[in-house]
Amino acid sequence: MLVLTRKKNESILIGEEIEIKILSIDGDQIKLGVNAPSEVDIYRKELYEDIQKENNQAAMISIDVLELLQQNDKK
């Protein structure tokens, strides 16, 4: 992991197209601005993990339904 120190209004660049800027610092909270192409998806990590979990659960339900259908077809 790369660790950088930045102050308010300073930025970091990821590649040539993604800029992360420190907008404000208030106690233990930092507001970040992310400037990236519209085709780049940006999620808070906890939200991304929730989405992945729900997708995996939906996929498991789909597999269960397919197995039930296959069992019914054999009858």
Backbone as a ProteinNet text record, in pm:
[ID]
protein_1_A
[PRIMARY]
MLVLTRKKNESILIGEEIEIKILSIDGDQIKLGVNAPSEVDIYRKELYEDIQKENNQAAMISIDVLELLQQNDKK
[TERTIARY]
84.6	0	89.4	58.3	126.7	58	135.2	80.1	134.2	42.6	80.8	24.6	94.8	44.3	3.3	-117.5	-170.4	-236.2	-236.9	-304.1	-427.1	-510.1	-629.4	-592.7	-673.6	-658.5	-542.8	-477.5	-374.9	-440.1	-376.8	-434.2	-332.5	-384.2	-300.7	-362.3	-280.8	-327.9	-308.5	-408.4	-398.9	-404.4	-293.3	-282.8	-289.7	-343.1	-353.2	-493.6	-590.8	-729.5	-803.1	-746.1	-817.6	-742.2	-814	-757.3	-838.9	-769.3	-834.2	-781.6	-874.1	-837.2	-893.5	-813.4	-858.3	-936.1	-1067.8	-1152.4	-1158.7	-1168.3	-1172.4	-1133.1	-1090.5	-1054.1	-1125.4	-1205.6	-1280.3	-1269.9	-1179.8	-1158.3	-1104.2	-1176.7	-1130.9	-1197.5	-1265.1	-1327.4	-1256.2	-1241.3	-1179.6	-1278.7	-1301	-1385.4	-1294.1	-1320.2	-1241.5	-1326.4	-1264.7	-1327.3	-1257.8	-1336.2	-1278.6	-1320.7	-1222.8	-1247	-1197.4	-1293.7	-1259.4	-1352.4	-1311.8	-1400	-1532.1	-1638.8	-1771.3	-1781	-1695.9	-1702.3	-1635.9	-1572	-1509.6	-1611.7	-1642.7	-1734	-1658.8	-1722.8	-1662	-1762	-1719.5	-1804.5	-1730.4	-1807	-1750.3	-1728.3	-1618.7	-1583.8	-1694.1	-1753.5	-1855.7	-1979.3	-2012.1	-2124.1	-2090.2	-1969.2	-1924.6	-1931.4	-1886.9	-1890	-2034.1	-2125.4	-2267	-2323.9	-2289.8	-2336.7	-2285.5	-2157.4	-2099.4	-2170.1	-2197.1	-2263.3	-2403.3	-2478.9	-2613.3	-2609.3	-2512.5	-2498.7	-2469	-2381.7	-2349.2	-2470.8	-2548.4	-2669	-2769.9	-2786.2	-2879	-2834.2	-2705.8	-2653.7	-2680	-2665.5	-2691.1	-2838.7	-2927.7	-3070.7	-3100.3	-3037.4	-3057.3	-3012.4	-2901.1	-2851.5	-2949.9	-3001.1	-3099	-3224.2	-3271.9	-3391	-3363.7	-3247.7	-3212.5	-3207.1	-3150.8	-3143.7	-3283.7	-3373.6	-3510.8	-3579.5	-3558.2	-3616.8	-3564.1	-3435.2	-3375.9	-3432.9	-3456.5	-3514.6	-3657.5	-3732.6	-3870.4	-3874.1	-3774.8	-3769.1	-3743.3	-3670.8	-3638.2	-3758.6	-3856.2	-3974.4	-4070.8
-117.8	0	124.6	215.1	343.2	437.7	501	595.8	734.1	830.5	967	1064.2	1172.4	1279.4	1394.1	1443.9	1553.3	1654.7	1778.5	1885.9	1929.6	2011.3	2061.9	2124.4	2096.3	2143.1	2078	1980.5	1905.7	1779.6	1724.8	1611.4	1501.4	1386.3	1278.7	1237	1186.1	1136.9	986.3	917.6	775.4	763.1	723.6	725.9	870.1	889.6	1024.7	1082.3	998.9	1042.4	1052	1002.4	1003	1092	1191.6	1283.3	1273.6	1260.3	1261.7	1383.3	1470.7	1597.4	1604.3	1654	1676.9	1808	1799.9	1918.9	1987.9	1908.5	1967.7	1863.3	1912.3	1826.9	1884.4	1799.3	1844.4	1736.2	1755.5	1653.8	1526.9	1416	1288.6	1255.1	1353.8	1331.8	1412.7	1349.8	1413.6	1404.9	1515.4	1512.5	1505.8	1403.5	1382.3	1413.8	1471	1488.2	1396.4	1326.5	1234.2	1280.4	1309.7	1347.6	1232.5	1164.8	1048	1043.5	973.5	957.9	892.5	924.5	873.9	722.2	658.6	513.1	440.9	515.2	455.3	453.5	333.3	321.2	353.8	433.3	471.4	438.7	357	316.4	334.4	360.7	346.6	197.5	160.6	18.6	-62.2	-11.2	-88.4	-109.3	-12.8	-27.2	-130	-124.4	-220.4	-362.9	-382	-514.4	-562.4	-472.3	-508.4	-550.7	-478.1	-511.1	-649.6	-675.7	-806.4	-918.2	-895.8	-996.1	-1026.3	-920.8	-939.7	-1010.6	-976.4	-1043	-1191.7	-1222.9	-1363.9	-1439.7	-1375.8	-1439.9	-1462.1	-1363.8	-1377.5	-1489.4	-1501.4	-1607.2	-1744.2	-1755.4	-1882.3	-1919.9	-1823.2	-1849.4	-1897.2	-1833.4	-1874.2	-2017.7	-2055.4	-2193.2	-2289.7	-2253.1	-2337.7	-2356.5	-2249.1	-2256.6	-2345	-2330	-2414	-2561.7	-2590.9	-2730	-2787.2	-2706.9	-2751.8	-2776.8	-2688.7	-2705.9	-2832	-2856.9	-2976.4	-3102.2	-3099	-3214.4	-3238.7	-3130.2	-3142.8	-3196	-3157.3	-3206.3	-3355.8	-3410.2	-3552.5	-3636.9	-3576	-3651.5	-3680.1
0	0	0	-86.9	-92.1	5.1	91.8	188.9	155.1	135.9	102.3	205.1	228	312.4	222.4	239.5	159.6	252.4	210.6	282.8	204.4	267.5	200.9	66.7	-33.6	-171.9	-247.6	-188.3	-261	-319.6	-422	-495	-513.6	-552.3	-605.9	-738.7	-827.3	-956.4	-963	-1017.4	-1044.8	-1196.3	-1252.5	-1398.5	-1445.8	-1564.3	-1618.9	-1607.3	-1568.6	-1577.2	-1444.3	-1335.2	-1207.6	-1109	-1057.4	-959.1	-830.8	-718.7	-588.3	-513.4	-474.3	-412.1	-270.7	-178.4	-41.1	-41.5	-14.8	-16.9	118.5	224.3	358	461	575.5	688.1	809.5	876.5	993.7	1100.2	1194.2	1297	1235.1	1255.7	1200.5	1067.8	1007	876.3	768.7	655.7	539.1	424.2	355.2	235.6	114.4	31.4	-89.9	-211.5	-310.4	-440.4	-538.6	-619.3	-717	-855.6	-938.4	-1077.2	-1164.2	-1229.7	-1310.7	-1431.4	-1536.1	-1652.1	-1609.9	-1680.7	-1644.5	-1654.7	-1733.7	-1745.5	-1627.7	-1538.1	-1420.3	-1306.9	-1255.7	-1142.7	-1014.2	-929	-801.7	-691.8	-595.1	-484.2	-352.2	-246.8	-112.8	-93	-27.9	-17.2	49.5	158.4	227.8	139.4	55.5	-37.2	-144.8	-197	-298.1	-243.3	-118.6	-57.5	-40.4	-3.5	7.9	-127	-232.2	-367.2	-407.7	-382.5	-416.1	-339.9	-211.9	-129.5	-184	-217.1	-271.9	-406.8	-490.5	-620.5	-602	-506.8	-481.2	-429.9	-341.1	-290.2	-402.4	-488.9	-602.1	-694.8	-716.4	-802.9	-740.7	-609.4	-542	-552.3	-538.5	-552.2	-694.1	-792.8	-932.3	-954.3	-895	-908.4	-844.4	-725.7	-657.3	-743.6	-804.2	-888.9	-1010.1	-1071.8	-1187.4	-1148.7	-1031.9	-987.9	-966.7	-909.5	-890.6	-1025.2	-1119	-1251.6	-1319.6	-1305.4	-1365.7	-1302.1	-1170.8	-1102	-1151.3	-1172.2	-1220.3	-1363.1	-1443.7	-1581.2	-1585.8	-1489.9	-1487	-1446.2	-1383.5	-1337.2	-1446.5
[MASK]
+++++++++++++++++++++++++++++++++++++++++++++++++++++++++++++++++++++++++++

